[in-house]
Amino acid sequence: QVQLVESGGGLVQAGGSLRLSCSASRSIFSINVMGWYRQAPGKQREGVATITSDGSTNYADSVKGRFTISRDNAKNTLYLQMNSLKPEDTAVYYCKAITIGAIVPVSWGQGTQVTVSS
């Protein structure tokens, strides 16, 4: 099982940018899919972006063109670059890892708060 720790959240004004980081306890080279999810108060957790071990990415329609997911295998770190932030992006952002075939295939981070003011 891999441990994940998010960082980089904070308070920004609408139109601003933040870069979130997700540091893994071990190599992420063998992790099939990593992604970012978010949960706003009173709402269900939703997928934001995912990236496969081959570098293929997918984004929620609400963040396409504004957010970029990437990973640095050498640093065992997943990133989410968030630009043109909107108040509706306010949420706790979570990092997730999926390793197909592992005894414990899914790992979650503890989350980092992102707040976007008008």
PEZIVEN-V42704 format. One record per residue. N is the residue number from 1. RES is the residue in three letters. PHI is phi in radians with two decimals (999 if undefined). PSI is psi in whole degrees, 0 to 359 (none if undefined). Layout:
n=N res=RES phi=PHI psi=PSI
n=N res=RES phi=PHI psi=PSI
This chain:
n=1 res=GLN phi=999 psi=139
n=2 res=VAL phi=-1.79 psi=137
n=3 res=GLN phi=-1.64 psi=139
n=4 res=LEU phi=-2.17 psi=136
n=5 res=VAL phi=-2.29 psi=118
n=6 res=GLU phi=-1.55 psi=153
n=7 res=SER phi=-2.72 psi=169
n=8 res=GLY phi=1.80 psi=355
n=9 res=GLY phi=-1.24 psi=169
n=10 res=GLY phi=2.95 psi=193
n=11 res=LEU phi=-1.86 psi=125
n=12 res=VAL phi=-2.39 psi=159
n=13 res=GLN phi=-1.45 psi=155
n=14 res=ALA phi=-0.94 psi=136
n=15 res=GLY phi=1.63 psi=349
n=16 res=GLY phi=-1.45 psi=185
n=17 res=SER phi=-2.33 psi=153
n=18 res=LEU phi=-2.53 psi=152
n=19 res=ARG phi=-2.13 psi=119
n=20 res=LEU phi=-1.60 psi=146
n=21 res=SER phi=-2.17 psi=146
n=22 res=CYS phi=-2.26 psi=108
n=23 res=SER phi=-1.64 psi=129
n=24 res=ALA phi=-1.72 psi=151
n=25 res=SER phi=-1.33 psi=346
n=26 res=ARG phi=-2.62 psi=183
n=27 res=SER phi=-0.96 psi=137
n=28 res=ILE phi=-1.76 psi=5
n=29 res=PHE phi=-1.01 psi=322
n=30 res=SER phi=-1.59 psi=359
n=31 res=ILE phi=-1.35 psi=122
n=32 res=ASN phi=-1.17 psi=315
n=33 res=VAL phi=-2.42 psi=135
n=34 res=MET phi=-2.20 psi=149
n=35 res=GLY phi=-2.72 psi=168
n=36 res=TRP phi=-1.99 psi=135
n=37 res=TYR phi=-2.22 psi=160
n=38 res=ARG phi=-2.49 psi=153
n=39 res=GLN phi=-2.43 psi=117
n=40 res=ALA phi=-1.55 psi=158
n=41 res=PRO phi=-0.96 psi=129
n=42 res=GLY phi=1.34 psi=6
n=43 res=LYS phi=-2.13 psi=162
n=44 res=GLN phi=-1.28 psi=153
n=45 res=ARG phi=-1.20 psi=135
n=46 res=GLU phi=-2.23 psi=151
n=47 res=GLY phi=-1.29 psi=140
n=48 res=VAL phi=-1.90 psi=308
n=49 res=ALA phi=-2.81 psi=149
n=50 res=THR phi=-2.34 psi=157
n=51 res=ILE phi=-2.50 psi=135
n=52 res=THR phi=-1.58 psi=173
n=53 res=SER phi=-1.12 psi=338
n=54 res=ASP phi=-1.59 psi=358
n=55 res=GLY phi=1.66 psi=4
n=56 res=SER phi=-1.27 psi=135
n=57 res=THR phi=-2.09 psi=153
n=58 res=ASN phi=-2.45 psi=146
n=59 res=TYR phi=-2.32 psi=148
n=60 res=ALA phi=-1.14 psi=147
n=61 res=ASP phi=-0.99 psi=327
n=62 res=SER phi=-1.20 psi=343
n=63 res=VAL phi=-2.06 psi=356
n=64 res=LYS phi=-1.02 psi=134
n=65 res=GLY phi=1.50 psi=349
n=66 res=ARG phi=-2.03 psi=324
n=67 res=PHE phi=-1.89 psi=149
n=68 res=THR phi=-2.35 psi=124
n=69 res=ILE phi=-1.71 psi=142
n=70 res=SER phi=-2.69 psi=166
n=71 res=ARG phi=-2.50 psi=150
n=72 res=ASP phi=-2.09 psi=101
n=73 res=ASN phi=-1.09 psi=325
n=74 res=ALA phi=-1.13 psi=330
n=75 res=LYS phi=-1.76 psi=1
n=76 res=ASN phi=0.92 psi=44
n=77 res=THR phi=-2.37 psi=138
n=78 res=LEU phi=-1.83 psi=142
n=79 res=TYR phi=-2.19 psi=155
n=80 res=LEU phi=-2.38 psi=108
n=81 res=GLN phi=-1.52 psi=121
n=82 res=MET phi=-2.03 psi=116
n=83 res=ASN phi=-2.04 psi=164
n=84 res=SER phi=0.85 psi=49
n=85 res=LEU phi=-1.13 psi=144
n=86 res=LYS phi=-2.08 psi=156
n=87 res=PRO phi=-0.95 psi=327
n=88 res=GLU phi=-1.24 psi=353
n=89 res=ASP phi=-1.41 psi=352
n=90 res=THR phi=-1.06 psi=124
n=91 res=ALA phi=-3.12 psi=171
n=92 res=VAL phi=-1.55 psi=127
n=93 res=TYR phi=-1.78 psi=131
n=94 res=TYR phi=-2.06 psi=143
n=95 res=CYS phi=-1.67 psi=141
n=96 res=LYS phi=-2.36 psi=142
n=97 res=ALA phi=-2.23 psi=137
n=98 res=ILE phi=-2.18 psi=122
n=99 res=THR phi=-2.09 psi=104
n=100 res=ILE phi=-1.13 psi=130
n=101 res=GLY phi=1.60 psi=350
n=102 res=ALA phi=-1.29 psi=154
n=103 res=ILE phi=-1.08 psi=318
n=104 res=VAL phi=-2.02 psi=92
n=105 res=PRO phi=-1.34 psi=340
n=106 res=VAL phi=-2.09 psi=131
n=107 res=SER phi=-2.23 psi=144
n=108 res=TRP phi=-2.18 psi=146
n=109 res=GLY phi=-1.48 psi=179
n=110 res=GLN phi=-1.49 psi=345
n=111 res=GLY phi=1.71 psi=153
n=112 res=THR phi=-2.40 psi=137
n=113 res=GLN phi=-1.43 psi=131
n=114 res=VAL phi=-2.09 psi=124
n=115 res=THR phi=-2.18 psi=125
n=116 res=VAL phi=-2.02 psi=119
n=117 res=SER phi=-1.63 psi=154
n=118 res=SER phi=-1.32 psi=none
